[in-house]
Amino acid sequence: MKPKRSCVQIDIQSSFEMVDLVQVVFESVSAEVGFEADASHWMSVAIRESVTNAVRHGNKLDVSKRVIVRFEYEASELSVTVQDEGEGFDPDEIPDPLAEENLLRASGRGIFFMKNFMDEVSYHFEPNQGTRVTMMKRVE
């Protein structure tokens, strides 16, 4: 029998106050999947960064624009999709946060965290549909 796949989706306005709601939902989903506390913590950092980027950079803090966060999970893995309504971006244009000139910058580490704390990260861009970031993590 194929493992049951579950899904939780939330639709939030583009404000930083909503990031805490995403955090609460993630904590529940993480416990359901069975991630250890350490893995859950680092995944939480990646997810918060992704949602924060969608609010700040994607939707430019426009509360009339939405961010959709979708958690799909089964017994062995979690997939998180964050979709904004912004103009998109080129991930290759993001400065390397480990470059000497960027080490003391207070921002610019979100994508780095996502790539390092999740097993897979992908970006999808469609004209007039914003950016969709999908992150996946397997239970170790």
C-alpha positions as CSV (number, residue, x, y, z in Angstrom):
1,M,0.0,0.0,0.0
2,K,1.3,3.4,-1.0
3,P,2.1,5.8,2.0
4,K,-0.6,8.4,2.6
5,R,0.4,11.8,1.3
6,S,-1.0,14.8,3.2
7,C,-1.2,18.5,2.4
8,V,-1.7,21.7,4.3
9,Q,-1.9,25.0,2.4
10,I,-2.1,28.5,3.8
11,D,-2.8,31.7,1.9
12,I,-1.3,34.7,3.7
13,Q,-1.1,38.5,3.1
14,S,2.3,39.9,2.4
15,S,3.3,41.0,5.9
16,F,6.0,39.9,8.3
17,E,3.5,39.2,11.0
18,M,2.2,36.2,9.0
19,V,5.6,34.5,9.1
20,D,4.9,33.3,12.6
21,L,1.7,31.6,11.5
22,V,3.7,29.7,8.8
23,Q,6.1,28.7,11.6
24,V,3.3,27.3,13.8
25,V,2.0,25.3,10.9
26,F,5.4,24.0,10.0
27,E,6.1,22.9,13.6
28,S,2.9,20.8,13.5
29,V,3.8,19.3,10.1
30,S,7.4,18.6,11.2
31,A,6.2,16.7,14.2
32,E,3.8,14.7,12.1
33,V,6.5,13.7,9.7
34,G,8.9,12.8,12.5
35,F,11.9,15.1,12.0
36,E,14.3,15.4,14.9
37,A,14.5,18.7,16.7
38,D,17.8,19.8,15.1
39,A,16.7,19.1,11.5
40,S,13.3,20.8,12.2
41,H,15.1,23.9,13.5
42,W,17.3,24.3,10.4
43,M,14.3,23.6,8.1
44,S,12.4,26.3,10.0
45,V,15.2,28.8,9.2
46,A,15.0,27.9,5.5
47,I,11.2,28.2,5.4
48,R,11.1,31.5,7.3
49,E,13.7,32.9,4.9
50,S,11.7,31.8,1.9
51,V,8.5,33.3,3.2
52,T,10.3,36.5,4.2
53,N,11.8,36.7,0.7
54,A,8.4,36.3,-0.9
55,V,6.9,39.1,1.3
56,R,9.9,41.5,1.0
57,H,11.4,40.9,-2.4
58,G,8.6,39.2,-4.3
59,N,5.5,41.1,-3.2
60,K,7.4,44.2,-2.0
61,L,5.5,44.3,1.2
62,D,2.2,44.9,-0.7
63,V,-0.4,43.5,1.7
64,S,-2.9,43.2,-1.2
65,K,-0.6,40.5,-2.7
66,R,-0.7,37.0,-1.4
67,V,1.8,34.3,-0.5
68,I,0.8,30.7,-0.8
69,V,2.7,28.2,1.4
70,R,2.0,24.5,0.8
71,F,3.3,21.7,2.9
72,E,3.1,18.2,1.3
73,Y,4.3,15.3,3.3
74,E,4.4,11.6,3.9
75,A,6.2,9.4,6.3
76,S,9.7,10.0,4.9
77,E,9.8,13.5,3.4
78,L,8.4,17.0,3.4
79,S,8.0,19.3,0.4
80,V,7.4,23.0,1.0
81,T,6.3,25.3,-1.8
82,V,6.2,29.1,-1.4
83,Q,4.5,31.1,-4.1
84,D,4.5,34.9,-4.4
85,E,2.9,37.3,-6.8
86,G,6.0,39.3,-7.6
87,E,8.1,39.9,-10.8
88,G,10.6,37.0,-10.2
89,F,14.3,37.1,-10.0
90,D,17.4,35.4,-11.4
91,P,18.9,33.2,-8.6
92,D,22.3,33.4,-10.4
93,E,22.4,37.2,-9.9
94,I,22.3,36.9,-6.1
95,P,25.7,37.8,-4.6
96,D,27.6,35.0,-2.9
97,P,27.1,35.5,0.9
98,L,30.5,33.8,1.5
99,A,32.4,36.3,-0.7
100,E,34.7,38.4,1.5
101,E,32.9,41.7,0.5
102,N,29.5,40.2,1.7
103,L,30.6,38.5,4.9
104,L,29.5,41.5,7.1
105,R,26.3,42.3,5.3
106,A,23.1,41.8,7.4
107,S,21.1,40.4,4.5
108,G,21.5,38.2,1.5
109,R,21.7,34.8,3.1
110,G,18.2,33.4,2.6
111,I,18.9,31.4,-0.6
112,F,22.1,30.2,0.9
113,F,20.3,28.9,4.0
114,M,17.6,27.2,1.9
115,K,20.2,25.4,-0.2
116,N,22.2,24.3,2.8
117,F,19.4,23.3,5.2
118,M,17.1,21.5,2.7
119,D,17.9,18.4,0.5
120,E,16.6,20.0,-2.7
121,V,15.6,23.6,-3.7
122,S,14.2,24.6,-7.1
123,Y,12.7,27.8,-8.5
124,H,9.9,28.2,-11.1
125,F,9.1,31.5,-12.8
126,E,6.1,32.1,-15.0
127,P,5.2,35.6,-16.4
128,N,2.7,37.4,-14.2
129,Q,2.6,34.6,-11.8
130,G,5.4,35.4,-9.4
131,T,8.1,33.1,-8.1
132,R,7.5,29.5,-6.8
133,V,10.2,28.1,-4.6
134,T,10.0,24.4,-3.8
135,M,12.1,22.9,-1.0
136,M,12.3,19.2,-0.1
137,K,13.7,17.5,3.0
138,R,13.9,13.7,3.7
139,V,13.8,12.2,7.2
140,E,17.3,10.9,7.9
